[in-house]
């Protein structure tokens, strides 16, 4: 029995820290570079493992150097990989340019050469048990059957939607916790104020346990029962926001795992995300005592 099993895509990020984005046809000196494992699900699992949760990751990797790096990093993060599927080919890769001056980032990526998940990749009889299943918005062909499998075992289902995809909408009616960025929600229901936005999304998915819409530096808003909970971000000088939303999801799942009140869970998740943003990359994710200490010593920004 695992605390959280994650199923989703994984890739290698190369972060390139720049003073600011250069003009076309010009050059600029790099401040720093950093390599890390990326993807919404594996990053959330690594955060959970650092907090002390027992996690397992199911995905596909290739046989290139990036794939070896992925396996080594997850192993060092205490994420179980016994169900990892290996194929011939290259795993996904992304280059992330970070503008220090304007605190923005631009991402160019390759999805790699691996085939999408298919039914034959999974032995449903041998899928490990878990308290929570966490997925991204991909792998639509088989993920519905996986959700049904785990729902029959009373496993809670969480999704981090990522970028807008029409087929992802088919999954939202099947899950308990919906995490989506503001841009996904606006694409789904239209442009509204944040509180009306979360109410509109709740109207489409009334059976979800909770719906969390993330707003980056402006925090998050959660719909829980008939209550709207607003969580501001913490006041920090961010170095790198790459993967901050994925780390935030890990914090949410930790609170869900232990049945914390939603207000406490949202505050905890915001703290996890803020700490991650204080350094380049996600190699130094905080443990439980570090997150708790940060909350005691820090101040949330006001809406």
C-alpha positions as CSV (number, residue, x, y, z in Angstrom):
1,X,0.0,0.0,0.0
2,X,1.4,3.3,-1.1
3,X,0.3,6.7,0.1
4,X,0.3,8.2,-3.4
5,X,0.8,6.5,-6.8
6,X,1.4,8.8,-9.8
7,X,0.8,8.1,-13.5
8,X,1.9,10.6,-16.0
9,X,4.6,12.0,-18.3
10,X,8.2,12.7,-17.3
11,X,11.0,14.6,-19.0
12,X,14.3,16.3,-18.3
13,X,14.4,20.1,-17.9
14,X,17.5,22.1,-18.6
15,X,17.1,25.4,-16.9
16,X,19.0,28.4,-18.3
17,X,19.2,31.4,-16.0
18,X,19.5,34.8,-17.9
19,X,19.8,38.4,-16.8
20,X,16.9,39.0,-19.2
21,X,15.7,37.6,-22.5
22,X,17.9,38.8,-25.3
23,X,16.6,40.6,-28.4
24,X,16.4,38.6,-31.6
25,X,19.8,38.1,-33.3
26,X,21.8,39.1,-30.2
27,X,23.8,37.3,-27.5
28,X,23.7,37.4,-23.8
29,X,25.8,35.7,-21.1
30,X,24.2,32.8,-19.1
31,X,24.2,33.3,-15.3
32,X,23.7,29.6,-14.4
33,X,22.3,26.4,-15.8
34,X,20.7,23.5,-14.0
35,X,19.4,20.0,-14.9
36,X,16.3,18.4,-13.3
37,X,13.5,15.9,-13.7
38,X,10.3,17.6,-14.8
39,X,6.7,16.8,-15.2
40,X,3.7,17.5,-13.0
41,X,3.3,14.1,-11.5
42,X,6.9,13.1,-10.8
43,X,7.7,16.5,-9.3
44,X,4.6,16.2,-7.0
45,X,5.7,12.7,-6.0
46,X,9.2,13.9,-5.2
47,X,7.7,16.6,-3.0
48,X,5.6,14.1,-1.2
49,X,8.5,11.7,-0.7
50,X,10.5,14.5,0.9
51,X,7.6,15.2,3.2
52,X,7.7,11.5,4.3
53,X,5.0,9.9,2.1
54,X,5.4,6.6,0.4
55,X,5.1,7.1,-3.3
56,X,5.3,5.2,-6.6
57,X,5.5,6.4,-10.2
58,X,4.3,4.7,-13.3
59,X,5.5,6.2,-16.6
60,X,7.5,5.4,-19.7
61,X,11.2,6.2,-20.2
62,X,13.6,5.5,-23.0
63,X,17.1,4.2,-23.2
64,X,19.0,7.4,-23.7
65,X,21.1,9.4,-21.2
66,X,18.2,11.6,-20.1
67,X,16.2,8.4,-19.2
68,X,19.1,7.2,-17.0
69,X,19.1,10.6,-15.3
70,X,15.4,10.3,-14.7
71,X,15.7,6.9,-13.1
72,X,18.7,8.0,-11.0
73,X,16.9,11.1,-9.7
74,X,13.7,9.4,-8.8
75,X,15.6,6.6,-7.0
76,X,17.5,9.2,-5.0
77,X,14.2,10.9,-4.2
78,X,12.8,7.6,-2.7
79,X,10.1,7.3,-5.4
80,X,9.4,3.7,-6.2
81,X,9.9,2.9,-9.9
82,X,9.1,-0.9,-9.9
83,X,6.3,-0.3,-12.5
84,X,8.3,2.0,-14.8
85,X,8.0,1.0,-18.4
86,X,11.2,1.1,-20.5
87,X,11.2,1.4,-24.3
88,X,13.8,2.0,-27.1
89,X,14.0,5.8,-27.9
90,X,14.5,9.1,-26.2
91,X,12.6,10.5,-23.3
92,X,11.1,13.9,-23.3
93,X,13.3,17.0,-22.9
94,X,12.7,20.7,-22.3
95,X,14.8,23.8,-22.3
96,X,13.6,26.5,-19.9
97,X,14.8,30.1,-20.3
98,X,14.4,32.1,-17.0
99,X,14.4,35.9,-17.2
100,X,15.8,37.1,-13.8
101,X,14.9,40.7,-14.4
102,X,11.3,40.3,-15.2
103,X,10.8,37.0,-13.3
104,X,9.3,35.2,-16.3
105,X,10.2,32.0,-18.2
106,X,9.8,30.5,-21.7
107,X,9.8,26.8,-22.4
108,X,10.7,24.9,-25.6
109,X,10.2,21.1,-25.4
110,X,10.3,17.8,-27.2
111,X,7.9,15.1,-26.3
112,X,10.4,12.4,-27.1
113,X,10.0,9.2,-29.1
114,X,8.1,7.0,-26.7
115,X,4.7,5.5,-27.6
116,X,1.6,6.6,-25.6
117,X,0.2,4.3,-22.9
118,X,-1.9,1.4,-24.1
119,X,-3.9,-1.3,-22.4
120,X,-1.2,-3.9,-22.8
121,X,1.2,-1.8,-20.8
122,X,-0.8,-2.4,-17.6
123,X,-1.5,-5.6,-15.7
124,X,-4.5,-4.3,-13.7
125,X,-4.3,-7.3,-11.4
126,X,-0.9,-6.2,-10.3
127,X,-1.3,-2.5,-10.1
128,X,-0.1,-1.4,-6.6
129,X,-2.7,-0.2,-4.1
130,X,-2.7,3.4,-2.9
131,X,-4.6,5.9,-0.8
132,X,-4.4,8.5,-3.6
133,X,-3.9,8.3,-7.4
134,X,-2.4,11.4,-8.9
135,X,-2.5,11.9,-12.7
136,X,-1.9,14.6,-15.3
137,X,-4.1,15.5,-18.3
138,X,-2.5,13.0,-20.7
139,X,-2.8,9.4,-21.6
140,X,-6.5,9.6,-22.3
141,X,-6.7,6.2,-24.1
142,X,-6.1,4.1,-21.0
143,X,-6.3,6.4,-18.0
144,X,-10.1,6.1,-17.7
145,X,-9.8,2.4,-17.0
146,X,-7.1,3.0,-14.5
147,X,-9.3,5.6,-12.7
148,X,-12.2,3.1,-12.6
149,X,-9.8,0.4,-11.3
150,X,-8.7,2.6,-8.4
151,X,-12.1,4.0,-7.6
152,X,-13.3,0.5,-7.1
153,X,-10.7,0.3,-4.4
154,X,-11.9,3.5,-2.8
155,X,-8.8,5.3,-3.8
156,X,-9.0,9.1,-4.0
157,X,-8.2,10.5,-7.5
158,X,-6.4,13.7,-8.1
159,X,-5.6,15.4,-11.4
160,X,-3.3,18.3,-12.3
161,X,-4.7,19.4,-15.6
162,X,-1.7,21.3,-17.0
163,X,-2.3,22.8,-20.5
164,X,-5.8,22.8,-21.9
165,X,-6.7,19.6,-23.9
166,X,-10.3,18.8,-24.9
167,X,-9.9,15.2,-23.9
168,X,-8.8,16.1,-20.4
169,X,-12.4,17.3,-19.8
170,X,-13.5,13.7,-20.0
171,X,-11.4,12.9,-16.9
172,X,-12.6,15.7,-14.7
173,X,-16.0,14.2,-14.0
174,X,-14.2,11.1,-12.6
175,X,-11.8,12.6,-10.0
176,X,-12.1,13.9,-6.5
177,X,-9.5,16.7,-6.5
178,X,-9.2,19.0,-9.5
179,X,-6.1,21.2,-9.8
180,X,-6.0,23.6,-12.7
181,X,-4.2,26.8,-13.6
182,X,-6.3,29.9,-14.2
183,X,-5.7,29.8,-17.9
184,X,-7.2,26.3,-18.1
185,X,-10.3,27.4,-16.2
186,X,-10.7,30.5,-18.4
187,X,-10.5,28.3,-21.5
188,X,-13.0,26.0,-20.0
189,X,-15.8,28.4,-18.8
190,X,-14.7,31.8,-20.1
191,X,-13.1,35.0,-18.6
192,X,-14.5,35.8,-15.2
193,X,-13.2,37.2,-11.9
194,X,-11.4,34.5,-10.0
195,X,-14.2,33.8,-7.5
196,X,-16.8,33.6,-10.3
197,X,-14.3,31.5,-12.3
198,X,-14.1,28.8,-9.6
199,X,-17.9,28.9,-9.1
200,X,-18.4,28.3,-12.8
201,X,-16.0,25.4,-12.8
202,X,-17.7,24.0,-9.7
203,X,-21.0,24.2,-11.5
204,X,-19.6,21.9,-14.2
205,X,-18.1,19.4,-11.7
206,X,-20.4,19.5,-8.7
207,X,-19.3,16.1,-7.4
208,X,-15.6,16.9,-7.0
209,X,-14.4,16.9,-3.4
210,X,-12.4,20.1,-4.1
211,X,-11.4,22.3,-7.0
212,X,-8.2,24.4,-6.8
213,X,-7.5,27.1,-9.4
214,X,-3.9,28.3,-9.2
215,X,-2.8,31.9,-10.1
216,X,1.0,31.7,-9.8
217,X,2.3,34.7,-7.8
218,X,-1.3,35.6,-6.9
219,X,-1.9,32.4,-5.0
220,X,-4.9,30.0,-5.4
221,X,-8.6,29.8,-5.0
222,X,-10.4,26.7,-3.8
223,X,-14.1,25.6,-4.0
224,X,-15.0,23.2,-1.2
225,X,-18.6,22.4,-0.6
226,X,-20.3,25.8,-0.6
227,X,-17.2,27.6,0.5
228,X,-14.7,29.6,-1.5
229,X,-11.3,29.7,0.1
230,X,-8.7,32.2,-1.1
231,X,-5.0,31.4,-0.4
232,X,-2.5,34.2,-1.1
233,X,1.1,33.4,-2.0
234,X,4.0,34.0,0.4
235,X,6.1,37.1,0.1
236,X,9.4,36.0,-1.3
237,X,12.1,37.0,-3.8
238,X,11.6,34.2,-6.4
239,X,14.7,32.9,-8.2
240,X,13.0,30.2,-10.3
241,X,9.3,29.4,-10.6
242,X,9.7,26.3,-12.9
243,X,7.7,23.4,-11.4
244,X,6.2,25.6,-8.6
245,X,2.7,24.4,-9.5
246,X,3.8,20.8,-9.4
247,X,5.3,21.2,-6.0
248,X,2.1,23.0,-4.9
249,X,0.2,20.0,-6.0
250,X,2.4,17.8,-3.8
251,X,1.6,19.9,-0.8
252,X,-2.1,19.7,-1.5
253,X,-1.9,15.9,-1.7
254,X,0.0,15.7,1.5
255,X,-2.9,17.6,3.3
256,X,-5.5,15.4,1.5
257,X,-3.6,12.3,2.6
258,X,-3.9,13.3,6.3
259,X,-7.4,14.8,6.0
260,X,-6.3,18.2,7.0
261,X,-8.8,21.1,6.8
262,X,-8.7,22.7,3.3
263,X,-7.5,26.1,4.7
264,X,-4.5,24.4,6.4
265,X,-3.8,22.3,3.3
266,X,-3.8,25.3,0.9
267,X,-1.5,27.3,3.2
268,X,0.9,24.4,3.5
269,X,0.9,23.9,-0.3
270,X,1.6,27.6,-0.9
271,X,4.6,27.3,1.5
272,X,6.0,24.3,-0.3
273,X,5.8,26.2,-3.6
274,X,7.3,29.3,-2.1
275,X,10.3,27.5,-0.7
276,X,11.0,25.8,-4.0
277,X,11.0,29.2,-5.8
278,X,13.9,30.4,-3.6
279,X,16.4,28.3,-5.4
280,X,17.2,27.3,-9.0
281,X,15.6,23.9,-9.9
282,X,13.9,21.5,-7.6
283,X,16.7,19.4,-6.2
284,X,16.4,20.9,-2.7
285,X,12.7,20.4,-2.0
286,X,11.8,21.0,1.7
287,X,11.1,18.4,4.3
288,X,8.1,18.7,6.7
289,X,9.9,20.5,9.5
290,X,11.3,23.1,7.0
291,X,7.9,23.8,5.6
292,X,6.4,24.2,9.1
293,X,9.2,26.5,10.1
294,X,8.8,28.6,7.0
295,X,5.1,29.1,7.7
296,X,5.8,30.3,11.2
297,X,8.4,32.8,10.1
298,X,6.9,34.1,6.8
299,X,4.1,36.4,5.7
300,X,1.5,35.8,3.0
301,X,1.0,38.5,0.4
302,X,-2.4,40.2,0.5
303,X,-5.0,39.9,-2.2
